[in-house]
Amino acid sequence: MSEEDEAARRKRRLAAKRFNENVKLAATSVNAAALAIFGTAIILPAVNSAPSGGWGWIAVALGLHFLAHVLLRGLKSED
């Protein structure tokens, strides 16, 4: 393998790592939002004695959690 090929390979691996880190950061952010919404949907009605309207928010939280999983499927191979 020539030096040019090796340099191009290292550049591709670095670009894949950079892309993967951005995808993981986005998935973590989406999942954190899902967790916050889920926690609010559970805790808020208990604290405020408000009518339980949390089922819709729980569904939103689950949707965001699954979106985070979809984002993680977009990871690139670093080989």
C-alpha positions as CSV (number, residue, x, y, z in Angstrom):
1,M,0.0,0.0,0.0
2,S,1.4,3.3,-1.0
3,E,1.7,6.3,1.3
4,E,-1.0,8.1,-0.6
5,D,-3.4,5.2,-0.2
6,E,-2.7,5.0,3.5
7,A,-3.2,8.8,3.9
8,A,-6.5,8.6,2.0
9,R,-7.6,5.6,4.2
10,R,-6.7,7.6,7.4
11,K,-8.6,10.6,6.1
12,R,-11.7,8.4,5.5
13,R,-11.5,6.8,8.9
14,L,-11.2,10.2,10.6
15,A,-14.1,11.6,8.6
16,A,-16.2,8.5,9.6
17,K,-15.2,8.9,13.3
18,R,-16.2,12.6,13.1
19,F,-19.5,11.8,11.5
20,N,-20.2,9.1,14.0
21,E,-19.5,11.3,17.0
22,N,-21.9,13.9,15.6
23,V,-24.6,11.3,15.1
24,K,-24.1,9.9,18.6
25,L,-24.3,13.5,20.1
26,A,-27.5,14.1,18.2
27,A,-29.0,10.8,19.3
28,T,-28.0,11.5,22.9
29,S,-29.6,14.9,22.8
30,V,-32.8,13.5,21.4
31,N,-32.9,10.8,24.0
32,A,-32.3,13.3,26.8
33,A,-35.2,15.3,25.6
34,A,-37.3,12.2,25.5
35,L,-36.3,11.4,29.1
36,A,-37.1,14.9,30.3
37,I,-40.6,14.8,28.6
38,F,-41.3,11.3,30.1
39,G,-40.2,12.4,33.6
40,T,-42.4,15.5,33.3
41,A,-45.4,13.5,32.1
42,I,-45.1,11.2,35.1
43,I,-44.1,13.6,37.9
44,L,-46.1,16.7,37.1
45,P,-49.6,15.2,37.4
46,A,-48.5,13.6,40.8
47,V,-47.3,16.9,42.2
48,N,-50.0,19.2,40.9
49,S,-53.0,16.8,41.3
50,A,-53.7,17.7,37.7
51,P,-55.8,15.5,35.5
52,S,-53.7,12.8,33.8
53,G,-53.0,14.1,30.4
54,G,-49.6,12.6,30.4
55,W,-50.3,9.7,28.0
56,G,-49.8,12.0,25.0
57,W,-46.5,13.2,26.3
58,I,-45.4,9.7,27.1
59,A,-46.1,8.8,23.5
60,V,-44.1,11.8,22.3
61,A,-41.2,10.7,24.6
62,L,-41.3,7.2,23.2
63,G,-41.3,8.6,19.6
64,L,-38.2,10.6,20.4
65,H,-36.5,7.6,22.0
66,F,-37.2,5.6,18.9
67,L,-35.9,8.5,16.7
68,A,-32.7,8.3,18.7
69,H,-32.4,4.6,17.8
70,V,-33.0,5.4,14.1
71,L,-30.2,8.0,14.2
72,L,-27.8,5.5,15.6
73,R,-28.5,3.1,12.7
74,G,-26.9,5.8,10.5
75,L,-23.5,5.2,11.9
76,K,-20.7,4.7,9.4
77,S,-18.1,1.9,9.5
78,E,-14.8,3.2,10.7
79,D,-12.8,0.5,9.0
